[in-house]
Amino acid sequence: MGFKDELLAFSHAKITFDQPMKKITALGVGGNAKYLAVVDSLYSLNFLVQTAKRFKIPFKVFGNGTNLLVSDKGYDGLIIKTGGLCDVFFKRDQVRAMAGANLDAVIKFATEHRLSGLEPLAGIPATVGGAVVMNAGAFGRSISDCITTVETLKQGKIKVYDKNQCAFGYRKSRFLGKKEVVVSATFNFSKREREKIIADVKRYSSVRKSIQPIGKSCGSVFKNPIGQSAGLLIDKACLKGLKIGGAQISMRHGNFILTDNTATACDVYQLIRTVKEKINELFGVTLSEEVEYVGEF
Ligand SMILES: Cc1cc2nc3c(=O)[nH]c(=O)nc-3n(C[C@H](O)[C@H](O)[C@H](O)COP(=O)(O)OP(=O)(O)OC[C@H]3O[C@@H](n4cnc5c(N)ncnc54)[C@H](O)[C@@H]3O)c2cc1C
């Protein structure tokens, strides 16, 4: 049996072929994924990873696709979406969330149980898996601040990492760019009055809404250089509003690129390159991408 036959014979995950990745990424651009699977169990996840490895088929795990720029040529391999693996529950006195759970669902669960810690991250459209890998954060707080352990699937076995083994840094962790799949994370929250937690969630969400542009984007395109703001540099360089094809630098926030329905991945890529060149030329600063490229550019 070939790889496709094995997928067709496997009935424990939703598997489709030649699917447009613009539908599963926040930027809404990019070509087709040759194979796309949505998993709702560790069994399926493990089967797919092991089968892809056995057939030497490239694979990549997707959360909500909110930090990814997928090439117009698509992805010649297997995309595994963790969306169905989304339980959030108590493990002894700590909260454990599966990789495909939305971050907001974890915050809601914690709030219901009067547990506080991730309020500043409210509104980040990430899954737990994507947020752990990227060490997502906002308003001076990162997901790693509340993590005790991360559980992964490594060579068919569950491996548990203590927080200090995860190499968390500014928008990075040891899992970034690796084939190890994050399956869950365990959080240590502090007790707090529910009304205060709700008030903070509302406050952070409304600040987010007031600074973040409306439309399709990947959030911040660039990491902030040490001691500087990428958005401010882009603003100073008068690049706000710059447009290539259907991709445009937001007028509201210089570090956001918005796409319209005509945009291609190439438009976004060219815009990123143009910004990098201009910022380097004007300020001698090399911006590095927070957004991750998937496929060939
Ligand atoms: C409107 C908007 C606002 C945003 N605001 C913020 C913000 O305030 N702060 C911030 O930090 N980010 C922000 N982001 C960026 C993005 O949401 C984060 O980077 C987030 O962590 C990505 O999560 P995801 O589930 O979408 O991951 P994806 O984009 O799907 O994947 C990101 C990376 O994680 C890997 N990955 C995903 N799941 C797994 C898994 N289970 N196991 C192994 N690898 C995995 C992928 O392969 C990829 O390398 C924003 C994005 C948007 C669109």
The ligand as a Tripos MOL2 file, in Angstrom:
@<TRIPOS>MOLECULE
LIG
   53    58     1     0     0
SMALL
NO_CHARGES

@<TRIPOS>ATOM
      1 C1         -5.1040   38.7610   14.9760 C.3       1 LIG1
      2 C2         -3.8880   38.0920   15.5610 C.ar      1 LIG1
      3 C3         -3.3720   38.5270   16.7640 C.ar      1 LIG1
      4 C4         -2.2530   37.9260   17.3310 C.ar      1 LIG1
      5 N1         -1.7750   38.3900   18.5150 N.ar      1 LIG1
      6 C5         -0.7190   37.7700   19.0820 C.ar      1 LIG1
      7 C6         -0.2200   38.2220   20.3500 C.ar      1 LIG1
      8 O1         -0.7280   39.1300   20.9710 O.2       1 LIG1
      9 N2          0.8540   37.5600   20.8640 N.ar      1 LIG1
     10 C7          1.4470   36.5100   20.2240 C.ar      1 LIG1
     11 O2          2.4040   35.9430   20.7660 O.2       1 LIG1
     12 N3          1.0120   36.0880   19.0230 N.ar      1 LIG1
     13 C8         -0.0570   36.6850   18.4460 C.ar      1 LIG1
     14 N4         -0.5020   36.2480   17.2170 N.ar      1 LIG1
     15 C9          0.2380   35.2150   16.4890 C.3       1 LIG1
     16 C10        -0.2490   33.7560   16.7460 C.3       1 LIG1
     17 O3         -1.5920   33.7340   17.2050 O.3       1 LIG1
     18 C11         0.6650   33.0570   17.7380 C.3       1 LIG1
     19 O4          1.9740   32.9140   17.2410 O.3       1 LIG1
     20 C12         0.1570   31.6750   18.1420 C.3       1 LIG1
     21 O5          0.9810   31.1570   19.1430 O.3       1 LIG1
     22 C13         0.0740   30.6760   16.9800 C.3       1 LIG1
     23 O6         -0.8230   29.6670   17.3800 O.3       1 LIG1
     24 P1         -1.5200   28.7030   16.3230 P.3       1 LIG1
     25 O7         -2.2890   27.6830   17.0630 O.co2     1 LIG1
     26 O8         -2.2600   29.4670   15.3230 O.co2     1 LIG1
     27 O9         -0.2400   28.0350   15.6910 O.3       1 LIG1
     28 P2          0.1140   27.8620   14.1330 P.3       1 LIG1
     29 O10         0.2080   29.2180   13.5260 O.co2     1 LIG1
     30 O11        -0.7870   26.8890   13.5160 O.co2     1 LIG1
     31 O12         1.5810   27.2390   14.2590 O.3       1 LIG1
     32 C14         2.6430   27.9940   14.7690 C.3       1 LIG1
     33 C15         3.8600   27.0730   14.9300 C.3       1 LIG1
     34 O13         3.5830   26.1160   15.9460 O.3       1 LIG1
     35 C16         3.6910   24.7860   15.3990 C.3       1 LIG1
     36 N5          2.6630   23.9900   16.0700 N.ar      1 LIG1
     37 C17         1.3530   24.2870   16.2370 C.ar      1 LIG1
     38 N6          0.7700   23.3510   17.0040 N.ar      1 LIG1
     39 C18         1.7410   22.4340   17.2950 C.ar      1 LIG1
     40 C19         1.7710   21.2350   18.0630 C.ar      1 LIG1
     41 N7          0.6980   20.7660   18.6700 N.pl3     1 LIG1
     42 N8          2.9360   20.5780   18.1690 N.ar      1 LIG1
     43 C20         4.0580   21.0440   17.5610 C.ar      1 LIG1
     44 N9          4.0970   22.1630   16.8140 N.ar      1 LIG1
     45 C21         2.9460   22.8490   16.7030 C.ar      1 LIG1
     46 C22         3.4710   24.9300   13.9060 C.3       1 LIG1
     47 O14         4.0680   23.8620   13.1970 O.3       1 LIG1
     48 C23         4.1770   26.2580   13.6730 C.3       1 LIG1
     49 O15         5.5670   26.0560   13.6430 O.3       1 LIG1
     50 C24        -1.6340   36.8480   16.6430 C.ar      1 LIG1
     51 C25        -2.1570   36.4070   15.4220 C.ar      1 LIG1
     52 C26        -3.2670   37.0150   14.8890 C.ar      1 LIG1
     53 C27        -3.8340   36.5150   13.5870 C.3       1 LIG1
@<TRIPOS>BOND
     1     1     2 1
     2     2     3 ar
     3     2    52 ar
     4     3     4 ar
     5     4     5 ar
     6     4    50 ar
     7     5     6 ar
     8     6     7 ar
     9     6    13 1
    10     7     8 2
    11     7     9 ar
    12     9    10 ar
    13    10    11 2
    14    10    12 ar
    15    12    13 ar
    16    13    14 ar
    17    14    15 1
    18    14    50 ar
    19    15    16 1
    20    16    17 1
    21    16    18 1
    22    18    19 1
    23    18    20 1
    24    20    21 1
    25    20    22 1
    26    22    23 1
    27    23    24 1
    28    24    25 2
    29    24    26 1
    30    24    27 1
    31    27    28 1
    32    28    29 2
    33    28    30 1
    34    28    31 1
    35    31    32 1
    36    32    33 1
    37    33    34 1
    38    33    48 1
    39    34    35 1
    40    35    36 1
    41    35    46 1
    42    36    37 ar
    43    36    45 ar
    44    37    38 ar
    45    38    39 ar
    46    39    40 ar
    47    39    45 ar
    48    40    41 1
    49    40    42 ar
    50    42    43 ar
    51    43    44 ar
    52    44    45 ar
    53    46    47 1
    54    46    48 1
    55    48    49 1
    56    50    51 ar
    57    51    52 ar
    58    52    53 1
@<TRIPOS>SUBSTRUCTURE
     1 LIG1         1 GROUP 0 **** ****
